[in-house]
Amino acid sequence: MKKNYILLFCLLFSLLGRSQEVLTFSGYNGAGTTNIAATTSTVNDEITIVFEDLDIINNLYTEGRTFLYIYGGLDTSSGGFQGSPSDFFDNSSQPIANLVASDTDTNSAPNTYSITINLTEEYSSVPDGETVFGYNLIFRNEFSANDGNSNNQTLDLYIDLVDAQKDSSILSLSDFSLENELLVSVNEKVVSMESNLPLDKVEIFNINGKRLKLLTTNNKNALMDLSTESDGIYIVKVATANNVTTRKIILN
């Protein structure tokens, strides 16, 4: 029994001590860096992706955008973009990168966004056992080609991961070290938020990126009444002093 406790302690220590790799696409202007390499991260690790849009109007329209969608998929022997949504403009199925807290002006270039993501968890339709070489991704705003916007997406971007077999049984346990664990629930169109840190600002957006409600607070709990909104998918964006995160919710 003592030996088992020692093994469990060693496993938890190694997981808690694992540094989260930050992978940055900097200075994007339509022809910027499209390929970056991970040093230690595999498909099974939680990573943080940072994207800096240098020209916020001409090559990808991010002026006024507080978040971007990511159309992505895994690069395997079967090809790139494995597990990606079937509809490029399906906002409800795509991860969201938030404007970083230090970027306080979306109308002044550059605009910088980030997302922390576990690719094994996000692209669960790709079967375990597949060797994953990298991550194909495109950052995009909420507009589609039908809106008359030709600058609604980046070029194809790529993260070269350390090759590894996808294994959902060893998902990153970095949540153990998170200081701000946010819980969001919906009951009869009232959104409830709970955190272990004070919430500075809560925003509600529709799926097309239009902000519907704003709440500033200094409490660890918050409620927002969306009873006047139609059924459908909405985005809750929550900011603390040092962190920004989003959750998708469904009103029905």
Rosetta blueprint (number, residue, H / E / L):
1 M L
2 K H
3 K H
4 N H
5 Y H
6 I H
7 L H
8 L H
9 F H
10 C H
11 L H
12 L H
13 F H
14 S H
15 L H
16 L H
17 G L
18 R L
19 S L
20 Q L
21 E E
22 V E
23 L E
24 T E
25 F E
26 S E
27 G E
28 Y E
29 N L
30 G L
31 A L
32 G L
33 T L
34 T L
35 N E
36 I E
37 A E
38 A L
39 T L
40 T L
41 S L
42 T L
43 V L
44 N L
45 D L
46 E E
47 I E
48 T E
49 I E
50 V E
51 F E
52 E E
53 D E
54 L L
55 D L
56 I L
57 I L
58 N L
59 N L
60 L L
61 Y L
62 T L
63 E L
64 G L
65 R L
66 T L
67 F E
68 L E
69 Y E
70 I E
71 Y E
72 G E
73 G E
74 L E
75 D E
76 T E
77 S L
78 S L
79 G E
80 G E
81 F E
82 Q E
83 G L
84 S L
85 P L
86 S L
87 D L
88 F L
89 F L
90 D L
91 N H
92 S H
93 S H
94 Q L
95 P L
96 I E
97 A E
98 N E
99 L E
100 V L
101 A L
102 S L
103 D L
104 T L
105 D L
106 T L
107 N L
108 S L
109 A L
110 P L
111 N E
112 T E
113 Y E
114 S E
115 I E
116 T E
117 I E
118 N E
119 L H
120 T H
121 E H
122 E H
123 Y L
124 S L
125 S L
126 V L
127 P L
128 D L
129 G L
130 E L
131 T E
132 V E
133 F E
134 G E
135 Y E
136 N E
137 L E
138 I E
139 F E
140 R E
141 N L
142 E L
143 F L
144 S L
145 A H
146 N H
147 D H
148 G L
149 N L
150 S L
151 N L
152 N L
153 Q E
154 T L
155 L L
156 D L
157 L E
158 Y E
159 I E
160 D E
161 L E
162 V E
163 D E
164 A E
165 Q E
166 K L
167 D L
168 S H
169 S H
170 I H
171 L L
172 S L
173 L L
174 S H
175 D H
176 F H
177 S H
178 L L
179 E L
180 N L
181 E L
182 L L
183 L E
184 V E
185 S E
186 V E
187 N E
188 E L
189 K L
190 V E
191 V E
192 S E
193 M E
194 E E
195 S L
196 N L
197 L L
198 P L
199 L L
200 D L
201 K E
202 V E
203 E E
204 I E
205 F E
206 N E
207 I L
208 N L
209 G L
210 K L
211 R E
212 L E
213 K E
214 L E
215 L E
216 T E
217 T L
218 N L
219 N L
220 K L
221 N E
222 A E
223 L E
224 M E
225 D E
226 L L
227 S L
228 T L
229 E L
230 S L
231 D L
232 G E
233 I E
234 Y E
235 I E
236 V E
237 K E
238 V E
239 A E
240 T L
241 A L
242 N L
243 N L
244 V E
245 T E
246 T E
247 R E
248 K E
249 I E
250 I E
251 L E
252 N L
